[in-house]
Amino acid sequence: MDAAAADYGGIRTYVDQLLPAWAAAFPEDRLLVVVPPGSTVDTASHERHELRVAGPSVVGRPVAQTRAVPALARSHRADAVLATNPTTTLRHPGAPLAVVVHDLRHELRPEQFGRGRRALRWGAYRRSYAVADGFVAVSQRTLDDLHRLHPSTAARPAAVVHHGADHALDWPAPGRAGPAIAFGHQTNKNPGLVVDAWAELARHGEPPRLTVLGLSAGDRAALAARVGRLGLDPWVELAAYLPEEAFRATVAAAELVVYPSDLEGFGLPIVEAMTLGKPVVIGPDPGTVEAAGGHAATASAWTPTAVADAVRRARAMDAAALEAARAHGSTFTWERSARATRALLEGLR
C-alpha cells in the first residue's frame, strides 16, 4: 500500500482508519505500507516502510515513490499495489495497481488551487490514470467525474467504496450544547457563504452560535473583517486548526454541522455528524448529496438565503429524522471499505 501522501487531511484520515480495519477483517493478509518519512501514521499490525525523500517533497516524493514502490513490489512478490492517492509511482510497479481517486477538484475547480499545486496534480494524476489497472472511487460522483474527464479509464475495473464513519463512535459522548460548526480549511467549504447565511439569520432574529474551524491566519483575518462588517461578532467565532482531541470534542458537542461545500469527492464530516446524531446542512453538490442519502437539510443553491433556510430546517429536525440520519450514518463502516477495496484488488490479479 502506497500511503506516502498520507501526511495530513482527508487522505491521512482515510489511511489511519483503513489500515486497522483491514488488519481486523483480514488478519492473514501481509501488507507492506509505504509512509512519509517520520510519519505518525499508525500502520497497525502491517509492515512499515518509510519513504526516503530527497529535496522538497513536492518534487522528491514522486521520484522516491517511482523508485521505491516498484522495487518493493518486486522484492516482496506483491499480489497487488494499492495507491491511496493518485500521486504515486510514475511507472507501473509490475503487480496490478489500483489507485484510490478522492476527487477531481483540480480539474473542476482549478481556481481553488495555486498554479504549482494544480500543475503537480495535473501531471501526477494523469500519469496514475494511465498506468493504473483499476480504480477505487470514494463515491459514484467521483467515478462519474473520472470517466467523463478521462474516458480511457472507463475500460478498466473500478469500484465505488465509501469511507467509513464508525471511528466517530470513539469520540466524546455526543450532545448538542455547543455551537453550530462549519469548516474553512479549503475554499470549497465556503466559509464566507456560511457567514453571509448567518447574517441572513440575524436579520430575522437571533442566530445560533457558530464556530468556523480550520482557518489559516490569513483566511481568519479576512473572514474576521467580514464578520465585523456584518455585526456578527456576538455569534460567530473563527478558529484555527484544532488538535485532534479538541476537534473531536468540538464536533461531538456541536448543535449542527454546516457543510455547503461546492465540490466534494465524498464529504466525510457529513456521515461523521450523522453518526453522532447531528443535524447536517449541505449544498446541492452531488458528492455531498450522495453521502447524505436524503437525510440532510439541503440548500437549494449556494446563496446565503438558501443556506439560511436549510439551517432553519436542520434545527427543526425531530427525533425521528435524526434517528433515521444516525442509522444512515451507521452503515458507513471501515470494515466495509476494507472488504470492498480488497475485492477489487482480488479481481485485478
Helices and strands as residue ranges (DSSP letters): H 9-25, E 32-35, E 47-50, H 57-75, E 81-83, E 97-101, H 105-108, G 110-112, H 115-131, E 134-137, H 140-149, G 151-155, E 158-160, G 166-170, E 180-183, G 187-189, H 191-203, E 210-213, H 217-229, E 236-238, H 244-253, E 257-259, H 268-275, E 280-282, H 286-292, E 297-298, H 304-315, H 319-329, H 334-348
